[in-house]
Amino acid sequence: MTENNKRHRAGFVNIIGNPNVGKSTLMNALVGEKLSIVTAKAQTTRHRIMGIVNGEDYQIVYSDTPGILKPNYRLQQSMMNFVDTAIGDADIILYVTDTVEKGDKNEEYIAKLQKIDCPVVLVINKIDISSQDQVMELMQWWKEQLPKAIIFPASAQERFNLENIFDAIVANLPVAPAWYDKDVFTDKNLRFFASEIVREKIFLNYKEEIPYSCEVVVEEFKEGAERYDISAVIYVMRDTQKGIIIGKGGQSLKKVGTQARIDMEDFFQKKVFLSLYVKVDPDWRESKKELRKFGYEY
């Protein structure tokens, strides 16, 4: 082992927490790329998404995960499997809470963190919408729950205290060679990000159960010299949902497509021609075969 390898640190920093505490916002801020969907709705993240940050003597492999919940259908169980796997293979757990939620929500996961061997960095997010007294009370409460954790008040939205969180992560990484090539910044392919961008626009443009009943699959992704030609299918569970997604005269679907195309062009740094279609698949959230096709079960 060379002298440089002896000093090099690398490891998996897995981000877990309840829905809507800002895990995806925090990961995107730490990575410096928008890799995870960010909306005001809960359960936006469905997959485990890696974002890789490289330095000369370190490599941090962040992993965003779905928000912790009690599953009501097979899709949600698959999402929780991602969380449990992330707890099991972490070099560092980055547990995100905020100043809004009750600390003992989904307390079985706090019990898991109390027994875990790897370092835990706990981030109390959204302090920008709280008072100093409340933040101090929360820090004390969490110190009692997880005495070994390194606790940081933070605001991912305002990028407050991120440098200190980063320093703590690097300091606690194991000494190891890089897991990925140093020019890689994620484990996902371009198709995945195209589908996630469309899914984000669905979350932003539709209400109630519609976003949770949809899945997006990119069926064609042609990489040309001048532009990407992308064809994607939005799967819904009922004919009524298909009608809502399309909208009167196709206007709603056109709006989603326009917003998604603009974001794709910004993300891919290339012109995009995007075609969207809507299909009904009543059982996709419960079907093991369908969930495997959509990348949720292996």
C-alpha positions as MATLAB code, in Angstrom:
seq = 'MTENNKRHRAGFVNIIGNPNVGKSTLMNALVGEKLSIVTAKAQTTRHRIMGIVNGEDYQIVYSDTPGILKPNYRLQQSMMNFVDTAIGDADIILYVTDTVEKGDKNEEYIAKLQKIDCPVVLVINKIDISSQDQVMELMQWWKEQLPKAIIFPASAQERFNLENIFDAIVANLPVAPAWYDKDVFTDKNLRFFASEIVREKIFLNYKEEIPYSCEVVVEEFKEGAERYDISAVIYVMRDTQKGIIIGKGGQSLKKVGTQARIDMEDFFQKKVFLSLYVKVDPDWRESKKELRKFGYEY';
ca = [
       0.000    0.000    0.000;
       1.384    3.390   -0.977;
       1.719    6.251    1.506;
      -1.212    8.022   -0.213;
      -3.448    4.954    0.133;
      -2.607    4.766    3.837;
      -4.072    8.249    4.264;
      -7.007    7.848    1.861;
     -10.447    7.585    3.439;
     -13.518    6.163    1.737;
     -16.884    4.818    2.797;
     -20.639    4.674    2.505;
     -22.567    7.438    4.272;
     -26.181    6.339    4.283;
     -28.872    8.968    4.869;
     -32.000    7.833    6.701;
     -34.883    9.553    8.468;
     -38.622   10.074    8.427;
     -40.466   11.514    5.403;
     -40.235   15.246    4.704;
     -37.328   16.080    7.026;
     -35.115   17.211    4.131;
     -32.945   14.151    3.434;
     -32.916   14.697   -0.325;
     -32.271   18.440    0.006;
     -29.364   17.676    2.339;
     -27.888   15.042    0.038;
     -28.149   17.294   -3.016;
     -26.461   20.107   -1.080;
     -23.649   17.848    0.153;
     -23.070   16.323   -3.285;
     -23.439   19.565   -5.223;
     -25.747   17.928   -7.761;
     -29.517   17.531   -7.881;
     -29.720   13.740   -7.753;
     -32.838   13.268   -5.604;
     -36.343   14.613   -6.113;
     -37.228   17.458   -3.757;
     -40.889   18.370   -3.210;
     -43.045   19.383   -0.260;
     -44.868   16.031   -0.389;
     -43.862   13.046    1.737;
     -42.573    9.771    0.253;
     -41.087   11.482   -2.791;
     -37.909    9.386   -2.749;
     -38.601    5.750   -3.623;
     -35.186    4.380   -4.541;
     -31.793    4.297   -2.898;
     -29.761    6.878   -4.797;
     -26.003    7.276   -4.452;
     -24.116   10.551   -4.813;
     -20.335   10.386   -4.802;
     -18.044   13.199   -3.639;
     -14.327   12.904   -4.370;
     -11.266   14.640   -2.995;
      -7.595   13.889   -3.356;
      -7.519   11.867   -0.138;
     -11.174   10.896    0.356;
     -14.281    9.504   -1.349;
     -17.713    9.867    0.248;
     -20.465    7.658   -1.179;
     -23.690    9.260    0.035;
     -26.849    7.209   -0.226;
     -30.291    8.830   -0.085;
     -33.125    6.526    0.996;
     -36.928    6.653    1.178;
     -38.495    8.152    4.284;
     -39.241    5.680    7.072;
     -42.874    4.584    7.163;
     -45.106    1.675    8.072;
     -45.809   -0.068    4.732;
     -49.378   -0.272    3.439;
     -48.581   -2.029    0.150;
     -45.760   -3.938   -1.521;
     -44.098   -0.869   -3.098;
     -43.704    0.705    0.352;
     -42.310   -2.559    1.736;
     -39.708   -2.523   -1.036;
     -38.887    1.085   -0.142;
     -38.337    0.081    3.499;
     -36.095   -2.755    2.345;
     -33.820   -0.066    0.844;
     -33.711    1.647    4.266;
     -32.922   -1.560    6.169;
     -30.168   -2.436    3.688;
     -28.717    1.059    4.084;
     -28.541    0.638    7.864;
     -26.805   -2.711    7.451;
     -24.057   -1.682    5.024;
     -23.200    1.827    6.263;
     -19.774    3.025    7.317;
     -21.500    6.124    8.721;
     -25.221    6.685    9.313;
     -26.381   10.238    8.590;
     -29.690   10.400   10.459;
     -31.804   13.415    9.531;
     -34.554   14.786   11.723;
     -35.938   18.334   11.855;
     -37.395   20.946   14.175;
     -40.978   20.038   13.223;
     -41.431   16.296   13.698;
     -41.788   14.518   17.028;
     -38.496   12.898   17.954;
     -39.984    9.525   18.835;
     -41.726    9.034   15.482;
     -40.889    5.519   14.206;
     -38.940    4.932   17.411;
     -37.996    1.383   16.389;
     -35.395    2.932   14.100;
     -33.997    4.994   16.966;
     -33.633    1.710   18.851;
     -31.667    0.319   15.896;
     -29.357    3.326   15.928;
     -28.748    2.873   19.661;
     -27.317   -0.585   18.957;
     -25.399    0.151   15.764;
     -21.596   -0.071   15.748;
     -20.766    2.500   13.061;
     -20.610    6.265   13.750;
     -23.903    8.178   13.662;
     -23.993   11.794   12.515;
     -27.359   13.264   13.488;
     -28.593   16.377   11.681;
     -31.428   18.479   13.125;
     -32.575   20.152    9.917;
     -34.758   23.224    9.292;
     -33.414   25.296   12.181;
     -34.150   28.354   10.030;
     -37.847   27.928   10.884;
     -37.276   27.381   14.604;
     -36.087   29.252   17.692;
     -32.712   28.871   19.380;
     -34.358   27.591   22.585;
     -36.252   24.890   20.691;
     -33.100   23.817   18.865;
     -31.181   23.543   22.154;
     -33.989   21.440   23.650;
     -33.954   19.135   20.646;
     -30.176   18.765   20.773;
     -30.390   17.783   24.440;
     -33.221   15.302   23.762;
     -31.293   13.643   20.953;
     -28.101   13.544   23.033;
     -30.036   11.527   25.623;
     -31.421    9.169   22.964;
     -28.137    8.695   21.068;
     -25.244    9.577   23.396;
     -22.584    8.440   20.909;
     -23.976   10.446   17.973;
     -22.317   13.578   16.619;
     -25.145   16.135   16.555;
     -25.414   19.165   14.269;
     -28.178   21.766   13.986;
     -28.453   22.674   10.306;
     -30.468   24.107    7.460;
     -29.974   22.227    4.221;
     -32.137   24.786    2.428;
     -29.958   27.676    3.616;
     -26.751   25.581    3.483;
     -26.062   26.376    7.146;
     -23.505   24.194    8.979;
     -22.901   21.905    5.993;
     -19.126   22.415    6.153;
     -19.002   21.157    9.738;
     -21.145   18.146    8.818;
     -18.816   17.416    5.901;
     -15.711   17.659    8.109;
     -17.214   15.261   10.654;
     -18.055   12.776    7.913;
     -14.552   12.828    6.417;
     -12.969   12.474    9.863;
     -15.046    9.373   10.599;
     -14.579    7.599    7.257;
     -12.523    4.402    7.433;
      -9.073    4.406    5.871;
      -9.681    2.683    2.538;
      -9.110    3.065   -1.208;
     -11.852    4.597   -3.367;
     -14.829    2.377   -4.138;
     -15.573    4.093   -7.452;
     -13.538    5.831  -10.129;
     -12.837    9.402   -9.077;
     -14.736   10.882  -12.049;
     -18.006    9.099  -11.132;
     -20.641   11.084   -9.202;
     -23.539    8.594   -8.990;
     -24.405    4.931   -9.456;
     -27.515    5.694  -11.526;
     -27.710    5.958  -15.321;
     -29.200    8.737  -17.468;
     -32.467    6.824  -17.959;
     -33.014    6.805  -14.211;
     -32.601   10.571  -13.899;
     -34.896   11.176  -16.872;
     -37.644    9.127  -15.210;
     -37.096   10.834  -11.841;
     -37.352   14.287  -13.400;
     -40.722   13.384  -14.934;
     -41.883   11.890  -11.627;
     -40.891   15.073   -9.787;
     -43.065   17.144  -12.133;
     -45.988   14.819  -11.432;
     -45.522   15.413   -7.685;
     -45.417   19.159   -8.266;
     -48.438   19.379  -10.575;
     -50.988   16.907   -9.195;
     -52.708   16.566   -5.836;
     -53.948   13.879   -3.455;
     -53.315   10.273   -4.492;
     -52.219   10.893   -8.090;
     -48.413   11.179   -7.542;
     -48.416    8.092   -5.297;
     -50.281    6.067   -7.920;
     -47.812    6.876  -10.710;
     -44.585    5.295  -11.869;
     -42.435    6.509  -14.773;
     -40.466    4.221  -17.062;
     -38.133    5.470  -19.799;
     -38.650    3.068  -22.679;
     -36.326    4.737  -25.176;
     -33.242    6.881  -24.667;
     -31.345    7.729  -27.847;
     -28.119    9.665  -27.367;
     -27.471   11.738  -30.487;
     -24.673   14.185  -31.138;
     -27.028   17.166  -30.948;
     -29.800   15.968  -28.617;
     -31.288   13.131  -26.560;
     -34.531   11.580  -27.828;
     -36.422   10.254  -24.808;
     -39.693    8.328  -24.699;
     -41.280    7.690  -21.290;
     -44.462    6.005  -20.047;
     -46.352    7.209  -16.991;
     -48.100    4.226  -15.392;
     -51.252    4.887  -13.353;
     -53.638    2.542  -11.547;
     -57.035    3.646  -12.900;
     -58.584    5.107  -16.056;
     -59.763    8.145  -14.059;
     -56.150    8.842  -13.062;
     -55.092    8.570  -16.696;
     -57.637   11.242  -17.561;
     -56.369   13.533  -14.802;
     -52.737   13.102  -15.852;
     -53.555   13.922  -19.479;
     -55.956   16.757  -18.651;
     -58.382   18.575  -20.914;
     -57.074   18.565  -24.449;
     -53.802   17.043  -23.195;
     -52.807   20.307  -21.507;
     -51.775   18.822  -18.145;
     -49.512   16.212  -19.729;
     -48.045   18.849  -22.035;
     -47.216   21.050  -19.021;
     -45.455   18.153  -17.252;
     -43.548   17.350  -20.436;
     -42.408   20.943  -20.948;
     -41.238   21.333  -17.345;
     -39.444   17.960  -17.445;
     -37.745   18.725  -20.754;
     -36.393   22.048  -19.462;
     -34.969   20.353  -16.354;
     -33.516   17.488  -18.406;
     -31.737   19.911  -20.712;
     -30.250   21.636  -17.680;
     -29.237   18.330  -16.063;
     -27.875   16.637  -19.204;
     -26.474   19.859  -20.740;
     -27.925   18.849  -24.103;
     -31.114   19.442  -26.096;
     -33.908   16.968  -25.338;
     -36.875   15.780  -27.395;
     -39.302   14.222  -24.888;
     -42.368   12.096  -25.650;
     -44.724   11.128  -22.805;
     -47.426    8.454  -22.812;
     -49.852    7.280  -20.132;
     -50.846    3.644  -19.512;
     -53.047    1.954  -16.919;
     -51.559   -0.851  -14.807;
     -53.929   -1.510  -11.855;
     -51.605   -3.764   -9.854;
     -48.176   -2.214  -10.293;
     -47.779   -1.228   -6.610;
     -48.527   -4.797   -5.435;
     -47.063   -6.928   -8.231;
     -43.634   -8.402   -7.496;
     -43.042   -8.808  -11.229;
     -43.935   -5.185  -11.984;
     -41.942   -3.820   -9.068;
     -38.908   -5.782  -10.227;
     -39.344   -4.281  -13.714;
     -39.442   -0.821  -12.138;
     -36.270   -1.494  -10.133;
     -37.728   -1.957   -6.645;
     -37.192   -5.695   -6.078;
     -34.242   -7.883   -6.973;
];
